Amino acid sequence: VAANEKHGYSHIIAPGTKFGANYLGRAGAQLGVSPISDVVDVLAEDTFVRPLYAGNALAKVISKSSPLKLISIRPTAFDKAEADSTAEIESLDVPANELTEWLLESV
């Protein structure tokens, strides 16, 4: 959320896993944006395909209400990236989460 405020991203993408769902749900609540989950195809900058009814139907979702898109991608729906592909990697200075405190460890 802090990185988005600094850089103004248009899309934030996470894997379609429990971690991704937890992250996008919390980020969506803080940013006031509804996440689009389990995307299996990207048709345009604001148009995505996601499964419904346990995968028995596919829905085309168009997100026009927000300039920011929070998307979870189903990893098995896309081809693996080439090992020699080049992409820019940028390090972000993200402030530490100080909302929680570790109290004890007990079994």
C-alpha positions in Angstrom: 0.0 0.0 0.0 2.8 2.4 0.9 4.6 1.5 -2.4 1.5 2.2 -4.4 1.1 5.6 -2.8 4.7 6.5 -3.7 4.6 5.1 -7.3 1.0 5.1 -8.3 0.8 1.7 -9.9 -2.1 0.8 -12.3 -2.1 -3.0 -11.5 -1.0 -4.9 -8.4 -0.8 -8.7 -9.0 -0.5 -11.6 -6.6 -0.6 -15.3 -7.0 -3.9 -17.1 -6.7 -2.9 -18.7 -3.4 -4.0 -18.2 0.3 -1.1 -15.7 0.7 -2.2 -13.8 -2.4 -5.9 -13.8 -1.3 -5.0 -12.5 2.2 -2.7 -9.8 0.8 -5.2 -8.6 -1.8 -8.1 -8.6 0.6 -6.2 -6.4 3.1 -4.7 -4.2 0.4 -8.1 -3.7 -1.2 -9.7 -2.7 2.1 -7.0 -0.1 2.7 -7.1 1.2 -0.9 -10.9 1.0 -1.3 -10.6 -1.3 -4.3 -12.3 -4.7 -4.9 -9.9 -7.4 -5.9 -10.4 -9.5 -9.0 -9.6 -13.1 -8.1 -8.3 -16.2 -10.0 -7.8 -14.5 -13.3 -7.1 -17.1 -16.1 -6.8 -14.7 -19.1 -6.1 -11.1 -19.6 -8.0 -9.6 -22.6 -7.2 -5.9 -22.1 -5.9 -3.5 -19.5 -9.2 -3.5 -17.7 -10.8 -6.8 -19.0 -10.1 -10.2 -17.4 -11.5 -13.8 -17.5 -12.1 -15.7 -14.3 -13.8 -19.0 -13.6 -17.2 -19.4 -11.9 -19.2 -22.4 -10.6 -16.1 -24.5 -9.8 -14.6 -23.8 -13.2 -17.7 -24.9 -15.2 -18.2 -21.4 -16.6 -16.0 -18.5 -17.4 -16.9 -14.9 -16.8 -15.5 -11.8 -18.5 -14.9 -9.1 -15.9 -14.5 -5.5 -16.9 -13.1 -3.2 -14.1 -13.9 0.4 -15.1 -14.6 1.9 -11.7 -11.1 2.2 -10.4 -7.8 3.2 -12.0 -6.0 0.6 -9.7 -6.6 -3.1 -10.4 -5.9 -5.7 -7.7 -5.6 -9.0 -9.4 -4.8 -12.6 -8.3 -3.6 -14.8 -11.1 -4.1 -18.5 -11.3 -0.5 -19.6 -11.8 -1.3 -22.7 -13.9 -3.3 -20.8 -16.4 -0.3 -19.0 -18.0 2.8 -20.3 -19.7 6.1 -20.3 -17.8 8.3 -17.3 -18.5 11.5 -17.9 -20.4 14.7 -18.1 -18.3 16.5 -15.6 -20.5 13.7 -13.0 -20.5 14.7 -9.6 -19.2 12.7 -7.6 -16.8 13.5 -4.5 -14.7 13.8 -5.3 -11.0 13.2 -2.4 -8.7 13.8 -2.4 -4.9 11.2 -0.7 -2.8 11.7 0.8 0.7 8.6 -0.3 2.4 8.0 0.7 6.1 7.8 -2.1 8.6 4.4 -3.1 9.9 4.2 -1.8 13.4 0.5 -2.6 14.0 1.4 -6.0 15.7 3.8 -7.0 18.4 5.2 -10.5 19.1 4.3 -11.4 22.7 5.4 -15.0 23.3 5.9 -18.4 21.8 4.2 -21.3 23.4 3.4 -24.9 22.5 
